[in-house]
């Protein structure tokens, strides 16, 4: 080969290399659809991910919205979810409302959904109930929706064919207060074998009960080797000294508001996951709180708490509810861009308006690195 | 010939000792050139073309003429956890190199250059929390440019020795933010940013020797040095917060972005029959020296409370607790490679080759049952390739032209990671997947 031919070959190669050097990189990937227990850590929803003021999804100063419970309407294969929550009615009593969203964030009757309001589905009207109902926990049972609730320190259940019109199942509570004190914040779920399981707060701890039919409940002792009825989760003992890098406990005063989330892991193990509110000793009138995660493998026994709070924003966040989704394929509808797998945490937390502080429902997202697309339109009904 | 030898020697010295900026090394994972890749990367005792710049620099001296090669490969990952693709970026780009043989005082020498130039980026740095799942050996380490410069000599006909340097770049940088942050209306914040980043050269050695046992067999020994790509970043924020108070935040982070362990390769190449070549390599990889890729953070935060205390609804952030680094335990591994090449067709100036290879790497990463999630799995890699060699295809070309293609499939069988802690935020997972690697190379000998 003569010199000119060789120069052409070598020159062409060098030119090609230079052209390649001039290209710009795309964003790096490699962290999509990562495995997760689905329970955080969560980040607050950002502006652009909700209609209105982030991270709030339901906000009404007079309603004082709190204690949400999520009910997936399609078993998490779409973003359709109903939310039951506690609000004050016009007379100042606590009632339970229902609303709905097609993207997990844009709820019927939210502040900017003018002219619409969430539907009231439950109020106190039984002899054993006080003036208020609270602590909703909704469960799809066959073709019905069962709504467990707390009232006057005990737990009742109401049933509905459509999730909107409920009939209370009995004239007596399904789980009554006892010597340990009034019961609050029941959370009911199915175990994989079809049995019912309930967690609830009593005193400063969280206890467990089991049922075959969802109506007759028996308490479970987390540690049968002791004579006392042991909780599945008690406040963390304060730690005087911390190891380097150790996170101080945030739930030394009280644990409450369990959100029960059983699942079978990839290893085929039953994992009882629980989100809860942890309160920190300090300000007696309004102790600081954060959302924690605890879990166990197996049917019974105490829960092991996670290393730190999964959602902590310093606004007295409390009463967690979780909506998990697992989309079969990328959603190409108006909600396109939603991560295939994720979870939304709903909590009650402080909102401020003209100097007054009240409770509103806020949402957090896991995985925290994900971004949600623009919110969908408001649904046509609750 | 003498003039070419001087030119090669000068170029080699210049490249080896200059502080040129370059990086490495996806070749451990995907091979270098279609011929070597198709033969299971069992090339330590066989490579004599541009690919010897990676497989064994001693082989360069066996080249018969000035050679220049260029090719392309693309490796697509389908790495999944719990049945879902994690979207690990492909590795793709040009491969190429040259071999410039000659003689000095009658002794055969050669100078070689090897290059992998990625499509998307010259280098990538990522600093992830140790709890975040990531495909440790495939996600970030292979996204870089590779450049090697080598010299080889054959003091006796039966012995070839070569060595050289490969180049990497470590990263240092700083980010300064000053100005005023408006807590009540973020869009009114006035902040100034200054970014200063630098890539500094890191070199690591590679040495090789090949011994000919007659014309039908050769043995080889190769050493590749280790390197660690440091990532040192600092950030500083200072400013006024809504005229309420001031804030000072300083962060220094130091970590290793990519670590390549030292390796020793023992290889053999045999011609049991005239038309069949069999290559076998065993690569010892010193994975136990792996440096945990977690940043050491040094954080300073000073936000004095404003006069009268913080407004309602605003609470100052606290300094995050430093992460307690959990060491990543890895074990040394011996990786077997085997490759065969069959001269399937020979007529006139044309020769056709069929190649196949296999290699197996048992995962060096310890089971991730604790809080860390460095995902990895055993890897079985099978490859197939074809080659066409044309001697003196045109009158002006006294050498040959070679076209090689390869298809390589790595199978990472699904395996379970079961967490000890029931409250682990990641939980149990099944991980595994496939990696496809397709490519072609053209080599011209002058």
Interface residues (C-beta under 8 A of the other chain):
Chain A: X1 X2 X5 X6 X9 X10 X13 X16 X17 X20 X21 X23 X25 X26 X28 X29 X30 X31 X32 X33 X34 X35 X36 X37 X38 X39 X40 X41 X243 X244 X245 X246 X247 X265 X266 X267 X269 X271 X272 X293 X294 X295 X296 X297 X303 X304 X305 X306 X307 X310 X314 X315 X340 X341 X350 X352 X355 X357
Chain B: X68 X70 X80 X81 X82 X84 X85 X86 X87 X88 X89 X93 X94 X96 X115 X117 X119 X120 X121 X122 X124 X126 X128 X132 X133 X134 X135 X139 X140 X143 X312 X313 X315 X321 X322 X323 X324 X371 X373 X396 X397 X398 X416 X418 X421 X422 X423 X424 X425 X426 X427 X428 X429 X430 X431 X444 X446
